[in-house]
């Protein structure tokens, strides 16, 4: 479908709305069209089509020309993607506000349905009052952070992805704030001295120790994870690539979009515990939810597992070996200038850097010369570079003798140095 969109050409560029990508309304369509044109060009080059006659006779020249063409096209795709991400964030604040007030309306409907037969109570009024206050605060936050995603701005990480630890902590903070506001509403409406004393005693630590402990731990985890990730990135032990825009799937996946056990179990268990605490609050609106210690310990174990997963992920890219790239029919020979070398290792393509614009940023240092890794297209992707191997030519500027080879990934992380012998 993407290739068909590219073949339609620019005739429909402004039909039915702007799709040029130069305005916020056309950012999404402009990005989709740029992606479609890039995919079409990549597949044509992979099939050997579109090469000019001046470079078709040389495999090295054609590879460099194709790589340069794809790099320029990929830069356009990345530019359109960033424009779409900014436009999407600018629109998101309205949707977050709509979602908040939709939740308030659902709460009102639920209270009205449960009040049939039982009658309306002060607790229901206090719950609705607390929801309106929280909804108003979130709406105000959405307005002040409307350029950064509205109410979701505090849970968007520095890499422009939704942070699992911040989202879980924000969920518990909002729930505890709502519970305290419910008690405050009931206390304001209470006229009897005994009822007021009972409501104040509902805030005692002995009754809400489980909720308070979980709140303290998840907030601490959010702060600690940010510190851990920041230090590991600075020490080049973790590769982070910025995303075009946050997605809901970020809560359950890694930077490459693959589901991760540590994140999934943390979100699921925290959500289950929040649902249980909300039911307890609905049943006993005169005190903080008494989260059982068994469930609280389960949440703490889940948080510890998530933190351990953050410590375990990542690692520096490494060069294991460098060999002369040999095509079929070539004789075995030492490495000379002009030859292709194959660098074998691990971690060359960090999570989230599978796009052509990211792959084109990879550099191999051969001695004092920086060589950009050429993009070699195949149907559906690229055969070079990959996460475990990449092939680059040895330029004529490299002096014969022992030289060091080092890979610089798209995240800016450097590998170890590997020494090779270059013959005259």
N, C-alpha and C positions, 0 to 999 in steps of 0.2 A: 504493500500500500504506500509506503514511503517513497519507493522508486517511482510509482505511478504519479505521485504528487509532483516529483521533480520533473517528469516528462511533460506534465501539463504546462510547464514554463511560466513565464511572467504574465501570460495573458490574463490569468485569474488573480493576479497579485493584489488588485484593488477591487475585485468583484465581491460584493457581499460583505464589505468591511476591509479595513486596511490590514494587510499581512506583511508589510515591508519590515516590521520590527523597529521602525523609527519612532513609534508612539506607544504609550502603555497599552492601548487596546489591541495593537497588532503584535505585541512582543511574543505571545505564545505561538501565533501563526507564523511569524517570521522565524522563530527558532525551529519549528517543525519543518519549514521549507528548507532552511539551511542544512538541517540534518538529512533530509531526503536527498538534496543535491550532493552532499558529501558521500552518502552511502552509494549513490549511483556512480559517482566518480571512482570510488574505491573499487567497486565490483568491476567496472570497466577496465581499470588498470590491472586488476587481478587476472582478468581474462586476456590480457595482452593488447587491449584496444586503447586508442587515443594517444599512442606514443608518436612524437614527431620523428621524421626520418633522420634528422641530424643525430639523434641519440640512440636510435633503434639498433644500430650495429654493435653497440658496446653495452655489455651487461652492467658494468659499473656505472657508466654515464646514465643509462636509462633508470637504474635504481635510484641514483641521486636526484634525477629530474622528477621521478614519480614521488619521491619522498618530499621534495620541496613543494610540489603541487598539493599534495595531501596535507602538508603542514599549514599552508596558507588557507586551505579550505577548512581545516580543523580550527584554526584561530578564529575564523568567522563564526563557526558553530559555537565556540566557547563565548565569544562576545555576545551573540544572540542569546545564549543560555543565561549569561549573567544579567542581561536586560530583562529576560523573562522572570528570573528569580527576584529581581528588585520590584518589578511590577506586581508579582504575586504576593510578596510581603506587604506591599502598600495596600493591597485589597484585603489582606487576611484579617486586619483589625476589625473590619465590619463583620466578617463571619464569626470571629470569636465573640463579639458582642451579641450577635444574633443567637449563638449557641448558649451563651450564659442566660439570656432572658428566656429562651426556650426551655431551659432547665427549670427556671423559676416558675414558668407557666405549668410545666409538668408536675412540679411539686404542689402547686395550688390545686390542680385537678385531682391528684392523688389524695390530698387532704380532704377535698370536698367529697370524694367517693367514700373514703373511710369514715367520714363524719355522718354518713347516712345511718340513722338508727342510734348511733352513739352520741350524736350532737357535737356542736363545735365547742372546742375547749380553749383555754388560755395557752396551752402548750402548742396547739396548731397555729394560733396567732403569733406566738413567739417564733415558731419555726419559719413562718412566712416572712416575718419581720427580719429575721436573720438572713434569709435568702435574698431579700431585697437589698439589704445593706452590703452583703458580699457581692451581689451582682452589680450594684452601683460602683463599688470599689474596683471591680474588674473592668467595668466599662470605662471608668476614668483612666485606669492604667492602659487600656487599649488605645485610648485617644492620645495619651502622651507618648506612647511607643508605637504609633501607627506606622512609622516608617520601618519598624523592626519586627513586625508580626503581631502587633497588638498585645493581648494578654499573654501570648506565648513567648514574648521577648525574653523574660527571665530564664526560660528553659531552653533557649537556643544557645548552643555552645560557640566557642570561638571558631570552630571549623564550619559554622553555618549548618549544623545538624542539630536535631533535637537530642538533648542530653537525657539519658535514662535516669541517672541519679538525681538530676534536678527535677525531672518530671515527677518522680516518686515522692521526693521531699516536698514539692509544691502541693501535691495531692493531700499529704498528711497535714501540712500547714493550713490549707484551706478548710479541711474537715475540722481540725481542732478550733480554728477561729469561728467556724459556724457553730460548733457545739457551745463555745463560751458565749456567743451572742444569743443563742437560744436561752441559756441560763440567765443572761442579763435581761432579756425581754421578759421572762417569767418573773424575775426579781422586781422589775419595774412595775409590773401589773399586780404583784402580790400586795394584799392589804393586811393580812394577818401576820403578827410577829412570829408565830411559830413556823409558818410557811416560809418566811424570809430566812429564818435560821436554818431550816432544812435545805433551802436552795444554796445558801452559802457553804454549808457543810458538804454539799455535792461537789465542790471544787477542791476538797481536801485530797492530798496526795495519795492517801491510802486507797481511795476509790478509783483514781485515774492513773495509778502508777504504771500500768501496762501501756496505756496510750502515750503517757509522757516519755517513757523509756524508748518506745519505738520512734516517737517524734525526734528525740535527741539523737538517736543513732542514725536515722536516715538523713537528717540535716548534716550531721558530722560526716557521713559518707559522701554527700554531695560536695562538701568543701574539700575533703581529703582527695577525692577522685580528681577534682580540678587541679589540685596541687601536684598530684602524682603524674597526671598526663602532661602538665606543663613542664615539669622537670625532666621527664623522659624524652620529650620532644627536644628540649634544649641540649640534652646530653646525647642526642642522636641515637637513642635506643628505641625510639618509636617514630614511625613515619605517619604524618597526618597531612592529608590533602583536603583543601577547602572544597565544599560542595557548592553547587549553584544555588540551591535553596533547601530548606529543611523539609522533611517528609515524615509522615506518621510512622512509616516503617523503620525510621531511625531508632525508635525505642526498642526494637526487637532484633536489629541486625547490626553488623559491623559496617565499616566504611565502604566495603565492597558490595553491600546489600545482601550478604549471607546471614541467615539466622544464627544467633549465638546463644548457647545454653545459659550462660551467666545472666545475660540481659533478659531473656524470656522468663526464666524462673523468678527473677527479682520483680518484674512487672506483674506476673500472674499472682504470685503469693501476696504481694502488697495490695493488689486490687481485691483479692478475696478477703484479706484482713480489713480493708476499708469498708467493704460491703457488710461484713459482720459488725464492725463498730457502728455503722450507720443504723443497722437494725436495732442494736442495743440502745442507741440514742433515741430512736423512735419509741422503743418500749419504755425507756426510763429517761424522759426528758428533764428530770429534776437533778441530774448529776452527770459528770463526765462519763463517757462510756467505759465501763469496767472491762477492758480487754483482758481475757484470761491469760495467765502467764504462759500457758502452753502455746497459745497462738502467738503471743508476743515473742517467745523464744524461737518459734518457726520463722517469724519475720527477721529476727536477728541473725539466724543461721543463713537465711537467704541473702541478707545484706553482706554478711561476711564472704559468702560464695561470690557475690558480684564483685566485691573489692579484690578478692584473690584473682578473679579473672582479669581485672584491669591490670594487676601487677604482672600477670603471666603473658599478656598479649604483647605483640610487637617483637622487636629484635632488630639489630642492625643488619643491613644487607652485607653479603660476604662474597668475595671472589675466591673460588676454589681452584680453578685452573684456567689457563689460556692456551689454546692450540691454534695451529694454522688451519683455516677453513679450506677444505679440500673438496672440489667438485668431482663428479664422475669422470674418470679418464685422466685426471691430473696425476703427476708423479709426486711421490713423497719428497719434501724439501724443507729446509729451514725457513723461518719467517724472514721475509724481505720487505722493503718498502714497496707499497702498491698491492701487497697481498691482503687478503681478508683474514682476520683473526676471530675466533669464536671464544667468547668469554663465558665460562660456565660457573654457576654459583647459585645463590638463593636470595630472594627478597629484592630483586631489581625493580619490580613493578609493585609499589605499595598499594594497599586497598584503597579503592576510589580513584586510582590513576590509570584505569584501563582505557580511557578516552584517548583519541589520537592527539589532541592538543597537549595532554599530559605526557604521552609517550614521546612526543617530539621534543620535549624538554630534557630528555636524558642525554648525558654527555659522558664520554670516555676520555680520560686523560692518558695519553700515551707519551710519556716523558713530559715535555713542556708544551705539547700540542693538545688542544681540546678538539675532540672529534664528536660531532653530533651523530647520534645513532640513527641510521636511516630507517624509515618505515617501509616494510615490505608487505604489501597487501595480499591477502588471499580472500576467497569468497567467505564472507561473514566475519572477517577480522584481520589480524596481522600475524604473520609468522615471525616477524622480528620488529621490536624486541619482545621477549617473553620474561616471565618472572625468574626463570632458571637459566636462560641463555640469551645472548645477543651477539650480533655479528657486525663488525665495523672494519673499514679499510685502514691500513697503516699508511698515513700520508707520507709524501716524499720529504716533508720537513723534519721527519724523525731521524735523528742521527743514529748511525749503526752503533751497535754495542748493547750493553745492558741498559734497559729502560724499564721504568715502573709503569704499570697499568692500574688505573683506578676508575671506578664507576661512580658517577654522581646521579642519583635517582631524581625523579620528578619532585620529590619532597625536599630536595636539597641535602639529603644525607649522603655522606661519602662512605665508600667501602674501604676495606683494607687495601694496601698496595701489594701488587703481585709483579715480580720481576721476570722479564722475558729477554731473550737474546735476539736482536735484529741484525741480520747479516747484510753485507754490502751486495 
